[in-house]
Amino acid sequence: MSRRSRGFTLIELMTVIALVAVLLALLAPAIAQSQDDARRAACMNNLKQIGLSMHNYHDVYNSLPPGWVAKNAESETGPSFGWMASVLPFVEQAPLYDTLDFNVFDKNDPLRLQTVIPVYRCPSDPMVDLNPIRGKFASASYSGNAGSERLPGSVDTPLKLNGMFWLNSNCRFANITDGLSNTFMVGERCLDSASGIWVGTTKNRNENDAVSDGSHHARLNASIESFSSRHPGGANFVMGDGAVRFVSNDIESLDHQTSNGQLGTYQKLSQRDDGQPTTVP
């Protein structure tokens, strides 16, 4: 007797397709979550390396690198090299560092200043490699902590701030009296806040090229001036002791002008010496 093969009926085929569609729908969020977890882990690793570079720099020079270096505080002065350029040898970029002339910015080959440095880029930050908002220098996804006071922008930049980085700063660990583990060192800054540039600042009035403040006006993921990230719910920061912490968008933030001078948790973590040490919630 001959044996005839039997194929799928139309109903069976449609059932299989429907089951596959349901499985894909169920798996899609898990896949997306897994991808974001991987990007967040890579970002945290970048910040760990940056934190280590800061400690190595401090060991050599007995201070943290300056936020950026300029001959005066006038708002139009610049461009200038900043803290990320200073620690290049400590993030395995010594050959690039050796090619830069830190005495005369304009003598540097623009192509070198457009070098993409992976450790300075968060994989969740969609900013293009050359930051079109910040002079078309190579983009960076991280920003130094300038403190709890709002950066002035168009007027002359302050000669001292209460964070870790500012114009010609030389902050020492001994100056961080609230404790290294209780103070932000570097945080994320993504496309939502125009990212940054590793070179430094295009002008003094563009402090946000290299540093960000933790004022209530610039609370996390709230404005163009804020620390920010594309990680759901918050952003990564490396503390003064080198530990990386995830900070929620919901962290307490208070405007000292309307709160009788009281500081929110976000402001306390941004300030190195307010006398009110606190930890990331």
C-alpha positions, 0 to 999 in steps of 0.5 A: 500500500502506498503511504501519502504524506500529510501537510499542515492544514490552513487552520494549523498553520495559522495557529502556529503563526499565532503562537509564534507571534505571542511568544515574540510579544512576550520575549520582546520586553525581556530582550529590550530589558537585557539590552538596556542592562548590558548598556547600563553595565558598560556605562558603569564600567566606564565610570569605574575606569574614570573614577580610577583615573581620577585617583591615579591622577590625584596620586601623581599630582596631589589634586584632582585635574582642573575642570578646565584651564583658562587664562582668565574668567571672562565669558568669551575666553576659550576654547580650553582643555578640561579634566577629561583631556588631563586624565587621558594617560590614565584611561589608556590614551597616553599616545593621544595625550602626548600629541596634544599641546596643552600650552596653546590650544589653537596649535592642536590638530583638529582631527586629534580633538575629534578622536572618539574615546570609547571610555568617555561614551555611554552606549545608551547615549545617542549623540553623534561622534562629533558634537554639533552643539559643542564645536564639533569636538568629539562627544563625551557622555560624562560630566564633572560635578561642579557643585550645588550652585547654578552655573552662570552661563553668559557672565564671567565664570566663578573662580571657585565652586563647591563641587570638585571641578571648576575653572583652574580648580585643584581640588584635593581629596582633603577638601572633600570634607563631607566624605568621598563616598558622599560626594558626586565626582562625575555623572552622566550627560546624554543627548537630552542635555547636549552631551559634552566634549572630552576636550574641555570647553569651547568658551568659559560661558559654556561650562556645560561642555565639561561640567554640570551642576546639581542645583535644583534648576538643573536637577537630574534629567530635568533640563538642558543643563542637567546631568542626564541619561537614557537609562530608565529611571535615572543616571549613573554617577561615580562617587569620590571614592570610585564607587558607581551608584545609580541615582533615581530621577525621583531623588529629593531636590530642593530650591534653597531660595524657596526652602529656607536655604535647606538642601535637598539630597541631590544638592548635598551629594553635589556639594563637597563641604556642606557639613551634611554628609549623605548617601545615595538613597 
